[in-house]
Amino acid sequence: MSITNKKIAVIGLGYVGLPLTLAFAKKYSTIGFDVNSKRIAELNNGTDVTKEVHHNELVSAISNSFSLALTDDSSQIQNSDIYIVTVPTPVDQQKLPDLTFLLEATKMLGAMISPGNIVIYESTVYPGCTEHDCVPILESTSGLKYNIDFFCGYSPERINPGDRVNTLTTIKKVTSGSTPEIAEIVDQLYSSIIDAGTFKAKSIKVAEACKAIENAQRDVNISFVNELALIFDRVGIDTQDVLDAAGTKWNFLKYKPGLVGGHCISVDPYYLAHKAESLGYHPQVILSGRRVNDNMGMFVANKLVKLLIAKDHVISKSNVLVLGITFKEDCPDIRNSKVIDIIKELQQFNISVDVFDPHASHDEVMHEYSISMLNSISSKYEAIILAVSHEEFRLLEISKIKSSDKSIIYDTKSFLKSELVMVAFETILFI
């Protein structure tokens, strides 16, 4: 099978799917599908609320109707040769894998695939999910036989939201296929758009596992320095000072403490743990790291309450400003943001909490968290928490929004200039 003149359909046009769709459209007839009609309308008007694709690039792409189409009509993606699934795979309230979007997309594709088609999954899953969970659905809904009539591949997404340097084409892509021949086709397909090259995994399960452990490794490393921050808080020394000293050794890994949210690092370890537990093994390191990281928002909130008391503030009359609600800096993505843990915990003390974020959508934050954000900062506060290190906050004149000299500036990111802040204000540095 040759990839020449193949029609590609990408299912899911979020942070992962949209850049992928535009990249393929430069070389192949490509159609992007999403069930969100509003999202499709915005994209066709040249607006990407995720900010992963530049306006000019999007407008240029959609104006070339021969190579690209974006639709919410599933009938439009029928008769494609290769289907690529990039839908979200979150966890539920019990921290168990939620495959709802993935399985619904699979059912949809099962009803339309034809002999010779390839279905490639990019969504993060546990090892074995593609062949054990998705393939049976494809077979039952299509009436076709796996690896006889249709084939599968897996190529884990590695998009880093908000990153303008490490983009889709500059990050090496792991590929895999359900047969050696299909693995080669999948690899050739991605090699044609990925400047950084590809790595062909031994199997679909290997490719699935590599994605899970990439983020699990980061999660464990961050949990270690988060635990150090908890220890050094009790010791009475600044964690960043310790890390700066330790970092002078050539082989010291330079991770920083902080809130670990988003749709990858804070989610993927649970997928790996779920698979391990289904096989009778209860992971120790992975889950302990998750427990530490999941509790950091509560730690920040309770630490701030103690600081307010120490400064003789009346807790129930204190006004707190939280700067940032996205899960990471310079990015509009609020999915699984751990900043909400800080806000909810402070509200448990009847503290009035305002939230300001120049990147997050007001409507999305209201819908997701029932929080009405500020359009601008006009009040003065007993405490200010820098929760997300958006570049805009560097220029914020903190002195103008303090209620008094006793106001607390809580920098969770060591983002503000510590020497300046420490001189000017009563400040606590978390990191």
N, C-alpha and C positions, 0 to 999 in steps of 0.2 A: 504494500500500500504506500503510495506517495502522498506527501502533504501538499503537493502542488494543486492549486485550484480547489482546495477544500473549503467548505463553508463552516464557519465557527460560530457557535452560540455560547454566550457567557450568561450564566444564571446568577443574579445577584449583583447589583451595581453600587456597592458601598465602597468603603475605603480600599478594598482589595479588587473588587470586580471592575470598577470603572477604569483605573489605570491599565489593567490587563486588557480590557476591551479596546481601548484606544491604541495600545501597543500592537495588538493583533490586526487592527483595522488598517494599519499602515502597510500590511503585506498580504492580508487575506480579506475575503468577503466576510464581514463580522457583524453579528447582531447581538446587542445587549438587551437582556430581559430583567425586569424587576416588577414585583407585584405591587409596589408602591407607585400609584399613578401620579401622585404629587411629585415624587422624585423624578419620574420620567419627564413630566412637564417642565420642571426646573432645568433638567439637563438639556432638553431640546431647545430651551430658551438661552442656553449658554451659562447656566448657573450651577456650580457644584458647591453645595453647602459644606461638604467635607473638606474643601480647599486642598484636596490632593491633586487636582488637575487645574492648571492655570486657565483662566478664562479664554485667552486667545487660542490656546491649544484645543480647548473643547469646541469653540466656535468653528475653528478651522476643520476639525474632525467631522462635526455633524453637517457641515456644508457640503462635504463630499459624500453624497448619498449612495454612491455606487459601492463604497467599501464599508460603510458603517450605517447602522440603523439602531435606534434605541426605542424600546417598546414595552408596554405592560400587557400586551396581547400575546398569550402563549402560543396561539396558532401561527404567529409570525416566525417562530423559531423552529417549526417543523421542517423536515427535509434538510436539516443541517447534517454535516458529516461528523463533527466533533462537538461535544457538549462539555462545558467546563463549569463546575458548580463552585460558587464562592459565597454561599450563604452563611450567616452567623451560626456558631455552635456555642451557646452560652452554657452556664450551669443554672440549676434551679435553686430555690431557697434552701434546700438541703445539701447544696454543693454537689449535686449529682449531674452528670452530663444531660443536657437538654438537646435532643436531636430532632426536635419538632420541625424546624425549618429545613434541615437536611433531608429528612425522610419525606416531607411534603414535596420538596423539589425532585426527589428521586421518583416518587409516584407519578409526578407530572411527566418526567422524562420517560418513564417506563411505558407510558401510553402513547409515545410518539417516536421512539427510536426504531430504526430499521436495521436490517442485516448489514454488517460492516461498520456500523457506528462505534465510536469510542466515547465513553463517558469518563471524564477526568475530574477528580475531586481535589479542591484546594483547601476546603474548610478544615480546621483543626479537629482531629478526632483521636481516639485511642487506637493502638495497634490492633488491626483486625476488623475495624469498623466497616471499611469499604466492602470487603468480601463477605463478612458475616452479617452485616445489617443492611447494606444498600443493595448488593447484588441480588439477594433473594427477592427483593421488591421489584427490581428491574426485570427479573425473570418472570415473576408471577403476573405483572401488569402488561408485559410485552408479549409473553408467550414464546420468547426467544431464549436460546441457551447461551450461557456465559462461556466465553472463550471459544465458541463455535460460531454463533451468530453476531454477537456483540462483544466488546472488550472494555476494559477499564484501565485507568491510570490514576496515579496520585502524585501531586506535586505541591508540597506544602507552601502556603503563602508566607512570605517573609517581609511584608510591607511594614515599615515603621512610620505610623501616622505622624504627620507634621515634619518629617525629616526631608529636607530639600537636597541633601547630599547623597544619602543612601536610599536611592529610589529603586523602583522595580527593576530597571534594566542594569543597574550597577551592583546588584546583589546576586551572587551565584545561586542558581536555581537547582534544587534537588528534584529529580524526575524518577518515575517508575512506571511500569506497565504490567499487565496481567499475563503476558507472554513475552519471551525475549524479543520477538518481532515487534510487538506493540510497544514495549519499553523503548526500543530504538526509534520508533515513530514519534512517541511522546517527547523523547529527548531532542530529536531533530526539530520538532515543532517549537519548543521553548528556546532552543539554541538559535533559532532564526530571529528572535526578538530580544534576547538577553545578552547584552554586551559583555557581562562579567563571566559568561559561560555557564555550563551546567555540570551537575554531578549525577550520574545514573546510579541510583540505589539498587541493591541486589533484589529487592522485592517491594511490593506495595506496603507490606507490614513494616519493613525497615524505614521506608520514607515516612510513614505515619508516625513511627516511634521517634524519628530524629526531630520532627517538629515539636513533639511533646517534651522531649528532654532539653531542647534549646532553652525554652522558657522556664522549665523546672529548675535548670541549673542556675539561671539568673535569679529566680525566686529564692532559692536556698542561700545563695551568696548575699543577697540583700537582707534576708532574714537574719543572717549572722551579724551584719553590722547594725541592724535594728536592735538586736538583742544587746549588742555592745552599748548602743545608745541608752538602753534601759539601765544597764549596769552603771555606766559612767554618770548618768543622771543622779544616781544614788551616791556615787563617789564624790560628785561635785566638780567634775572636770568636763571640759567641752570635748565632745566626740570628734569633731573635726580636727582639733588640735592633736588628738591621739593618732588619727588617720594620717595626718600630714607627716608626723614623725615616723610612723610605721611604713609609710609609702616611700621612704628613702631607700628601702631595701629593694633590690632589683626584681625579686620574684613575688613581691606583695601585690595582691590583686586589689585594684583601686575601685572598690564599690563604695557607694554612699548610702546611708540610711534614708528612709523616707516612706511615703505612702505608696503602696503597690496596688494599683488598680488597672483598669482597662480590660480589654477583651482577650488578652493573650497571657501575660505573665501571671496574672491573678486567677486565671481560669484553667490554663493548660495542665498545671500540676494535678488538678482534680480529675482530669481525664485519665492521666497516667495512673493515679492512685486507684481510680475506679476499676481499671483493667486489672491491676495487681490484685485487688481485693476479690474480684470475680474469679481469680485463679488460686485463691486461698492464701495470699500473702498480704499482710498488713504493713504498708510502707511506714517506716519510722521517720527518716530524715525529711522526706518530701512533705508529709503532713505536719510535722513539727514546725517546719519553715512557714507553712501556710498559717498556722495558728499564731505565730509571732507577727507576721505581716498583717493578718486580718485584725489584730488588736491595736495597731499603731494609731489609728484614728481616735480610739477611746483614750489612749495614753496622752495624746496631744491635748484633747479636751480637758481631761482631769488635771493635767499639769497646769493648764492655763487657769483653771478654777482655783487651784492652790496659790498660784501667783497673784491672782486678783485679791484673794483673802489676805495674803501677805502684805499687799499694798493698801490694805484697809478699804477696798472697794466693797460696796454692798452688792452681793451677787445678783439678786433679783432686780437691781436697778442698773446693772451694767449693760452697756451696749458694745457688741463685738462685731467687727468687720472681718469677713473672710474674703481674702483676695484669691480668686480662682476657684472653679468648680469642675473643670475638665480633668481627665485622668492624667494628663501630662501637659507640659509646657507648649505654647504656641500651636495649639491644636484645638479644634472645636469639639472633639469627641468626649462626650460625658458618660459613655457606657461604663458601668461598674466603677465609677469614680469613688475613691475612698474618702474624699473630702466630705461627702454626705455623712460619714460616720462621726466626724468632728462636729458637724452642725447639729445632728440629732442628739448627741450626747450633751452639748451645751444647752440645747433647748430643754433637756430634762431638768436642768437647774433653773429654769424660768429666765434664762438669759436671752435678751433680745439680740438676734443674729441677723445681720445684713450680709448679702453676698453680691460681689461685683466681679464680673468676668467679661473682658472685651471680646473673647473668642466664642463663648458658648451662646447657643440660641436660647432666647428667653422662653419661647414657646416650648422648646424641647425640654428645658429644665423644669418648667411648670408641669408638663405632661409626665415626665419621668419621676420627679421628686416632690412635686407640689410646692415648689419654692418660687417666689416672685423676686427676681433679681433687680438690683439697682440699675438704672440707666446711666447714672453718674454718682459720684461721691460728694455729698454736700454736708453730711453730719460730722460730728466729732465722736470719738470712741475711747472707751476705757481700755480696750485691747484690740489689736490688729494682728490677724494671723495671715502670714503669707503662705498659702497652701500650695500654690502652683506658680512656678517661676516663669510666667509670661514676660517677654522682653519689655512690654509696656510698663511693667511695674518698677523697672529700674528708674524711670523718670518720675515716679509718683512722689510728691512732696509730703512725706509722712508727717512732718511737723505741723502741717495745716489741718490734719484730720485727727490729731490727738486731742483728747478732752483736757488733759493736764500733763504735768511733768511726771505724774505717777502712771501714765498710760503704759501699757505693756506692748512691745513689738515682738511677736513670736514668729521667727523666720524658720520654717520647717525645711528649707532648702539651702540654707547658707548662701542665699542669692544676693541679699543686700550687702553692701560694702560694710563689713563688720567693724572696721576701724572707725568709719564715719558714724555708723549707727550707735556704736558703743559710747562714743563721746557725746553724741547729741541727745540720746534717749535712754530710758531704762529699757533694756532689750534682753530677751532671752533667745539664744540660738539653740535650736533643737539639734541641728547637725553641726 
